């Protein structure tokens, strides 16, 4: 898993005899595991001490015993299969040539740079959310996800870490890239499950990319509620002035310095944004209130296809960061750009046309807002109070306002007027 660990000076580590024996067992069991084993070898080569330290802290006999009880047949071993930034995966074979996988959560910030501000409660909520999301996706869509057999979200459990036992789906990573369109038949379901999902908030709390869970996780019945929760998070960040100032110091390379945006100015700015959104009606004329499940880490390493010859997707893995987003929010959507590299021109045209047909209606992206709501994500997802100076923050908002004014025209005039006080505040500040 490249780029999954803290930046340190690279030191190559040789696999131990036990690790070599484990890898040989995996390959003898299923040659389709070749890609995973090769990736594991590369990961161990650079980060063996961290991995071995965590493995030594686990009670693997307890994991084996739990698998035996959960599956009602004897588990005959525990073999390390993969390591990521936040999780470690084992393959558990049984008598009768069957197997499952166990995915264990690495404590704290995992093998990532451990600076993520997450409480144990946050991590537990994130784990439970992943379980709920996988069950929802399996029950409500045709997206292929592994069957969950058992899970334990308690960090102090007998195994030593939160874990889940799940089906191991036979398949291969999509390398070389799939070259036909049949792998995308499920994109419409992945991107836009029907609006009945609203109000069923046990799945997919509001999770920014870095894994932080905000106080108000939903369920959100409207885009207005969703936006209010996002802006409230930024206000809470700013009001913790000492911590906020320290965090701005870390971003001085892009924000112009700590004093380029003062805390009292930032708080007033985001209070006006919050007030503007609060005055909007729940039913917006500028966009339908349809929510979708967003995977957030949709990439080739989290996909399995049937074979090198058949690119049909047989598994979509790693739903840990999944969340519910309004359909107008394009972040973390399913895209095909990473699959187009190196394919024939006619295949590329076919894939692009197929993707367009699935994700648009009457020439517009499904759920697209007339007021360019997606541009407002600048002001809560990228932590602008930390990463921008005052002028950049103001210019970004003025750009959004003018674009929304042009796109929405008369139909969205009332909704846009709610943001006029912030525009006036910015204009007066520029005088």
JOHUNOR-V515943 format. One record per backbone hydrogen bond with DSSP energy under -0.5 kcal/mol. NH is the residue of the N-H (numbers start at 1). CO is the residue of the C=O. E is the energy in kcal/mol with one decimal. If there is no record, write none. Layout:
nh:NH co:CO e:E
nh:NH co:CO e:E
This chain:
nh:4 co:1 e:-1.1
nh:6 co:111 e:-1.0
nh:8 co:6 e:-0.6
nh:13 co:45 e:-1.9
nh:20 co:16 e:-2.4
nh:21 co:17 e:-2.3
nh:22 co:18 e:-2.2
nh:23 co:19 e:-2.3
nh:24 co:20 e:-2.2
nh:25 co:21 e:-2.1
nh:26 co:22 e:-2.0
nh:27 co:23 e:-2.1
nh:28 co:24 e:-2.5
nh:29 co:25 e:-2.0
nh:30 co:26 e:-2.3
nh:33 co:30 e:-2.1
nh:34 co:31 e:-1.6
nh:35 co:32 e:-0.5
nh:37 co:33 e:-2.6
nh:38 co:34 e:-2.5
nh:39 co:35 e:-2.2
nh:40 co:36 e:-2.4
nh:41 co:37 e:-2.3
nh:42 co:38 e:-1.8
nh:43 co:39 e:-2.1
nh:44 co:40 e:-2.8
nh:45 co:41 e:-2.0
nh:46 co:42 e:-1.2
nh:47 co:43 e:-2.1
nh:48 co:44 e:-1.3
nh:51 co:47 e:-2.0
nh:52 co:48 e:-3.3
nh:53 co:49 e:-2.1
nh:54 co:50 e:-1.9
nh:55 co:51 e:-2.7
nh:56 co:52 e:-2.3
nh:57 co:53 e:-0.8
nh:57 co:54 e:-0.8
nh:58 co:54 e:-0.5
nh:58 co:55 e:-1.3
nh:59 co:159 e:-2.8
nh:60 co:58 e:-1.0
nh:63 co:59 e:-1.4
nh:64 co:60 e:-2.5
nh:65 co:61 e:-2.3
nh:66 co:62 e:-2.5
nh:67 co:63 e:-2.2
nh:68 co:64 e:-2.1
nh:69 co:65 e:-2.1
nh:70 co:66 e:-2.9
nh:71 co:67 e:-2.3
nh:72 co:68 e:-1.0
nh:73 co:68 e:-1.1
nh:76 co:93 e:-2.3
nh:77 co:93 e:-0.6
nh:79 co:91 e:-2.4
nh:81 co:89 e:-3.2
nh:82 co:89 e:-1.7
nh:84 co:87 e:-3.2
nh:88 co:104 e:-2.4
nh:89 co:82 e:-3.2
nh:90 co:102 e:-2.9
nh:91 co:79 e:-3.4
nh:92 co:100 e:-3.0
nh:93 co:91 e:-0.6
nh:94 co:98 e:-3.0
nh:95 co:74 e:-1.6
nh:97 co:94 e:-0.9
nh:98 co:94 e:-0.7
nh:100 co:92 e:-1.9
nh:101 co:166 e:-2.8
nh:102 co:90 e:-2.6
nh:103 co:164 e:-2.4
nh:104 co:88 e:-3.2
nh:104 co:102 e:-0.6
nh:105 co:162 e:-2.8
nh:106 co:86 e:-2.8
nh:110 co:107 e:-2.2
nh:111 co:85 e:-2.8
nh:112 co:85 e:-0.7
nh:112 co:109 e:-1.3
nh:115 co:113 e:-2.8
nh:118 co:116 e:-1.7
nh:123 co:119 e:-2.2
nh:124 co:120 e:-2.3
nh:125 co:121 e:-2.5
nh:126 co:122 e:-2.4
nh:127 co:123 e:-2.0
nh:128 co:124 e:-2.6
nh:129 co:125 e:-2.3
nh:130 co:126 e:-1.8
nh:131 co:127 e:-1.9
nh:132 co:128 e:-2.5
nh:133 co:129 e:-2.7
nh:134 co:130 e:-2.5
nh:135 co:131 e:-2.1
nh:136 co:132 e:-2.3
nh:137 co:133 e:-2.9
nh:138 co:134 e:-2.2
nh:139 co:135 e:-2.1
nh:140 co:136 e:-2.6
nh:141 co:137 e:-1.7
nh:145 co:143 e:-0.7
nh:149 co:147 e:-0.5
nh:149 co:165 e:-2.9
nh:150 co:165 e:-1.4
nh:152 co:163 e:-2.7
nh:155 co:153 e:-0.5
nh:157 co:154 e:-1.5
nh:160 co:157 e:-1.0
nh:163 co:152 e:-2.1
nh:164 co:103 e:-1.5
nh:165 co:150 e:-3.5
nh:166 co:101 e:-2.8
nh:167 co:147 e:-2.6
nh:168 co:99 e:-0.6
nh:169 co:167 e:-0.8
nh:172 co:305 e:-2.6
nh:174 co:300 e:-0.6
nh:175 co:173 e:-2.6
nh:183 co:180 e:-0.6
nh:184 co:181 e:-2.1
nh:185 co:182 e:-1.0
nh:187 co:184 e:-1.5
nh:189 co:186 e:-0.6
nh:190 co:186 e:-2.4
nh:191 co:187 e:-3.2
nh:192 co:188 e:-1.8
nh:197 co:194 e:-1.7
nh:198 co:195 e:-1.8
nh:200 co:197 e:-2.0
nh:201 co:199 e:-1.2
nh:203 co:200 e:-1.0
nh:207 co:205 e:-0.8
nh:208 co:206 e:-0.5
nh:208 co:212 e:-1.3
nh:211 co:208 e:-2.2
nh:214 co:206 e:-1.0
nh:214 co:212 e:-0.5
nh:217 co:215 e:-1.0
nh:221 co:219 e:-0.5
nh:226 co:222 e:-1.8
nh:227 co:223 e:-2.7
nh:228 co:224 e:-2.4
nh:229 co:225 e:-2.1
nh:230 co:226 e:-1.8
nh:231 co:227 e:-2.4
nh:232 co:228 e:-2.4
nh:233 co:229 e:-1.7
nh:234 co:230 e:-1.4
nh:235 co:231 e:-2.3
nh:236 co:232 e:-2.6
nh:237 co:233 e:-1.9
nh:238 co:234 e:-2.2
nh:239 co:235 e:-2.5
nh:240 co:236 e:-0.9
nh:240 co:237 e:-0.6
nh:241 co:239 e:-1.8
nh:244 co:240 e:-2.9
nh:245 co:241 e:-2.8
nh:246 co:242 e:-1.9
nh:247 co:243 e:-2.3
nh:248 co:244 e:-2.3
nh:249 co:245 e:-1.7
nh:250 co:246 e:-0.9
nh:250 co:247 e:-0.6
nh:251 co:247 e:-0.6
nh:251 co:248 e:-1.0
nh:252 co:249 e:-1.1
nh:254 co:251 e:-2.0
nh:255 co:251 e:-2.0
nh:256 co:252 e:-0.6
nh:260 co:257 e:-1.6
nh:261 co:258 e:-0.9
nh:266 co:262 e:-2.7
nh:267 co:263 e:-2.6
nh:268 co:264 e:-1.9
nh:269 co:265 e:-2.5
nh:270 co:266 e:-2.4
nh:271 co:267 e:-2.0
nh:272 co:268 e:-2.0
nh:273 co:269 e:-1.6
nh:274 co:270 e:-2.4
nh:275 co:271 e:-2.6
nh:276 co:272 e:-2.1
nh:277 co:273 e:-2.0
nh:278 co:274 e:-2.4
nh:279 co:275 e:-1.3
nh:280 co:277 e:-1.3
nh:284 co:282 e:-1.0
nh:290 co:288 e:-1.7
nh:292 co:325 e:-3.2
nh:294 co:292 e:-0.6
nh:294 co:323 e:-3.2
nh:295 co:293 e:-0.5
nh:296 co:332 e:-0.8
nh:299 co:297 e:-1.2
nh:302 co:299 e:-2.0
nh:303 co:300 e:-1.6
nh:304 co:315 e:-2.1
nh:305 co:172 e:-3.4
nh:306 co:312 e:-2.1
nh:307 co:310 e:-2.2
nh:311 co:309 e:-0.6
nh:314 co:304 e:-2.7
nh:315 co:304 e:-1.5
nh:316 co:144 e:-2.4
nh:317 co:302 e:-3.0
nh:317 co:315 e:-0.5
nh:322 co:319 e:-1.5
nh:323 co:294 e:-1.9
nh:324 co:204 e:-1.3
nh:325 co:292 e:-2.5
nh:325 co:323 e:-0.5
nh:327 co:290 e:-3.3
nh:329 co:326 e:-1.7
nh:330 co:328 e:-0.7
nh:333 co:330 e:-1.3
nh:335 co:333 e:-0.5
nh:339 co:336 e:-1.7
nh:340 co:336 e:-0.7
nh:340 co:337 e:-1.1
nh:343 co:340 e:-1.5
nh:348 co:344 e:-2.6
nh:349 co:345 e:-2.3
nh:350 co:346 e:-1.9
nh:351 co:347 e:-2.7
nh:352 co:348 e:-2.5
nh:353 co:349 e:-2.2
nh:354 co:350 e:-2.4
nh:355 co:351 e:-2.7
nh:356 co:352 e:-2.2
nh:357 co:353 e:-2.3
nh:358 co:354 e:-1.9
nh:359 co:355 e:-2.1
nh:360 co:356 e:-0.9
nh:361 co:364 e:-2.8
nh:364 co:361 e:-1.6
nh:366 co:359 e:-2.0
nh:368 co:365 e:-2.3
nh:370 co:286 e:-3.3
nh:372 co:369 e:-1.1
nh:375 co:372 e:-1.8
nh:376 co:372 e:-0.5
nh:376 co:373 e:-1.7
nh:377 co:374 e:-1.1
nh:378 co:375 e:-1.7
nh:379 co:376 e:-1.9
nh:380 co:377 e:-1.3
nh:381 co:377 e:-2.2
nh:382 co:377 e:-0.7
nh:386 co:383 e:-2.0
nh:387 co:383 e:-1.9
nh:388 co:384 e:-2.1
nh:390 co:260 e:-2.2
nh:393 co:389 e:-2.2
nh:394 co:390 e:-2.4
nh:395 co:391 e:-2.7
nh:396 co:392 e:-2.4
nh:397 co:393 e:-1.8
nh:398 co:394 e:-2.5
nh:399 co:395 e:-2.2
nh:400 co:396 e:-2.3
nh:401 co:397 e:-2.7
nh:402 co:398 e:-2.3
nh:403 co:399 e:-2.3
nh:404 co:400 e:-3.0
nh:405 co:401 e:-2.4
nh:406 co:402 e:-1.8
nh:407 co:403 e:-2.7
nh:408 co:404 e:-2.9
nh:409 co:405 e:-1.4
nh:411 co:408 e:-0.9
nh:412 co:408 e:-0.6
nh:412 co:409 e:-0.8
nh:413 co:410 e:-1.4
nh:416 co:412 e:-2.4
nh:417 co:413 e:-1.8
nh:418 co:414 e:-0.7
nh:418 co:415 e:-0.8
nh:419 co:416 e:-1.9
nh:420 co:417 e:-1.7
nh:423 co:419 e:-1.8
nh:424 co:420 e:-2.7
nh:425 co:421 e:-2.3
nh:426 co:422 e:-2.3
nh:427 co:423 e:-2.4
nh:428 co:424 e:-2.7
nh:429 co:425 e:-1.7
nh:430 co:426 e:-1.4
nh:431 co:427 e:-0.6
nh:431 co:428 e:-0.7
